[in-house]
Amino acid sequence: MPQQFINNWAALLTSGITDVATTIPIAAVDAAKISDASATNYYYLTLDDSANIEIVKVTAANGSTGDLTVVRAQEGTTGYAFLAGDLIEARATAQSFDDLQNMPDTHADNALLKGDAANSKKLQATGLVVDDDNNLKGHGATIRTVTGTTDTILAADNGGVVEYTNAAAITVTFPQQSTTTIAKGFQCLIVQRGAGQVTVVKEGSDVIESKDSNVKLTGQYSAATIILVNTTTQNNILLIGDLSA
């Protein structure tokens, strides 16, 4: 995880420190502003008593006690003793710019990145690639398996596959526009994996559009794609695939 930055942060030492002390005392309210500091999520801060300047690396900040845990004498500076009332401040340093300039590019050409929940400031690879012609490659579909004889299509099925494995007849409902959160452009593949014939039904005034008004899969291992093509006043549900009456 990278170096962290904060605008216009400054504090005063609440008591003196020696030239090798690794705990720097400041007001708790100031420490709380950088309490996300860690060994891998660090800040570079500058100590200044008007005569001496020292850069320290902050690896922890206690917002309750005000204590900063630091690595002293960074970037070629020397450790000094500082007194209560001396300044510690967030400043731009040479190492900060060097770290940014020399950050390694660890991602493949055209790789599609995503956020990292563990660190919102970090991106991570997805395994997906958008090539120079804007074609998306390397993606798969989520598969939802239904073992019962009834099912309702979910918004989360968008772009995925729903498979039905029961040996008895199965009814699949596409929810009506008045109650669903499914958006126009939704599409998913439904597959009859078991012996039970799959029938697609609609609700309310919604309309299923299919060749010859067929709404049943033809048999085991047959499949069809459901596409939501209109949501203005009703759902127009396009059904395309291995269908029978």
N, C-alpha and C positions, 0 to 999 in steps of 0.2 A: 504494500500500500504506500502511497506517495507522501511527500511533504505536504503539510497543510498551510493555508494562508488565511490571514484575518486582516481586515482593513483598520487602520488607525487605532491599534491596540497599544496601550502603554500602562505601566503600573509602577509603583514605588515599593522598594524593599521595606518591609515592616521591622526588620532587624538586620544586623550585619551578618556577613558570611565570610568565611575564610577563602583562600585562593583555591582550595580543593573541595569545598563543600558541594555535595550533590543535591542538596535540598535548598531551594530558594523560597523564603517566606514573602508572600504578598497578600493583599486583601482578598478574601474569599470571593467577593463579587467579581474581581478581575480574573481569578483563576477559573471561575465557572465558565467564562467565555471561551476558554480553550480546553475544556474538560474532556474533549474527544481525543486528546493527545495520547499516543501510545508508542511503543518501540517501533512500530511500523507505520504509525500515523502521526508523525512528529512535526514540531514547529522549530524553526531557527529564530531565536530572539537575541537581542543585543543588550548587554549591560554597559552602562555609561555613567561615570562619575565626574565627567568634564575633563578628567586627566587621562583616564584609561578606558579602553573599549575592549570588551570580550564578547565573542559570539558563543552561545550555548545552544545545545539541542535539547528541546523539551520532550521527554518521553512519557510524562504523566502530569496531570494537573488536578489537584483535589479542590473541588468547588466548595467543600465544607470547611476545610482547614486553611485553604489558601496556599498550600505547599506545592511548589513545582519540583518535579524530579528531572534532573538535567544531566547531560554529559558536558563537561566543561571544555573550554579552550578549543573551539571548533574553527575550522577554516584558517589555521595558522595563527590564530590569536593566542594570547597567553592568559593563564588564570591569574586573577587578581583578587585581593580582599576588597569587598565593598561594604558600605555602611548603610544603616537605616536611612531611608529617604533617597537613596540613589535610584536611578532610572533603569528599568528594563522595558524594552520596546520591540515591537515587530517592525523590522526594517528589511528592505530588499538587500540580499547578500549575493556575493559572487556564486556561492554554491547553489543558491536557489535557481539562478539562471543556467548554471552548468547542468544541473539535474534535469531541467526541462529540455535543454538543447540536446543532451545526450541520452534522452529517454529511448530505450531500444524499441524498434518496431517489431513486435512479436506476432503480428497478425499477417496471415496470408493475403496475397493480392486479391482484391475484390471481396474479402470476407465481410459478412454481415455481422455486426456486433450487437450486443444487448447489455442492459444494465446488470449490475451485480447487487443483489439484495443485501449482501453482507457489507458492501461499501458503495454507497450511491454515487460516489465520485469516480468509480472505476467501471470500465467496460470489459467485457469478456467475449470470447469467440463463441459462435453458435454452431459452427459446422456448415452453415449456409453460405452460399456464394452468389453474388449478383455479378454476372459477367459483363464484359464491355458492351454487350448488346441489350443489357438490362434483363437478361433471362435469369430467373431464380433457379438455383440448382442445389441439390443435397437435402431437400426437405422431404419429410414423410408425413403421413396422416395419423392422427390419433384414432384408436379403434375402441368403440364402446360395444360391449357384448350384452345382449338382452336374452335372458333365459326364460322369461315369462311369456304370456300370450297377448299382452297389451303393452304399448309403449307410446310415449309422447316425445316428439322431436324436440331437442333442446337447443338453445342458442349456442351452447358450447360445442354442438356437433358440427358447427360451420367448418368446412374444409376437411372434415374427418369421415370416418367410416362407421356405420352402425350395423352390426351383424346380429341375426336372429337365429337361435339354435333350437327352439322348441319343436317337438314333433307334432304338436297340434297347431291349428290355424292361429295366425297372429294378426292383430289389428294395430296398425301404426297411425297415430293421429298427428296431423300438423296443426298446431294451436292457432286459433283465430286471431286476427289482427287486434281486436279489442283487448286481448289479454296477454299477448306475447311481446317479448322484447327482441324478437328475431328481426333483423334488418333486411331491407331490400338488397339483393345480391347474395344472400345466404345460399350455400350449396353443400350437400353432403351425399355420400353414396350409401345406399342401403343394400344389404346382401342377405339372401336367404341361405343360411348355412345348414339349417335343419330341414326336416321333412315337412314341417308346418308351413302352409302357404301364407305369404305375407300380403296383406291388403292395406293400401294407403287410403285414409279417409280424411276429410276436412271438417271444420266446425263452422257453424253459423252460415253466413252468406259468402264465405270464402269459396274460391273456385279452383278445382284441380284441372289443369290443362294437359291432356295426354293424347296420343294418337288413338283414334277410335274410342276415346274415353276409357281406355283400359287403366285399371288401378291395382292389378294383382301381379305379383312376380310369377313367372311361368313355372318355377319349380326349384328344387334344391340346387344351390350354387348359382342361381340367377341373381341379377343385380339391376338397380336403377338409380338414377341421380335425381335428387329433389333440388329444384332451384326456385327461390322466391323472387319473382320478377316484378311484383307490384305490391305496394303497401299503402296506396293513397286512401281508399275507403274500405278496401277488403284485401285479403291476401289472394294473389293469383299465383298458384303453385304449379310450376312446370315439372312434369314427371316424364323422364326419358329413360328407356332401357328395355329389358326383357319383360314385356308386360302382356297380360291377357285380360279378357273381360271378367 
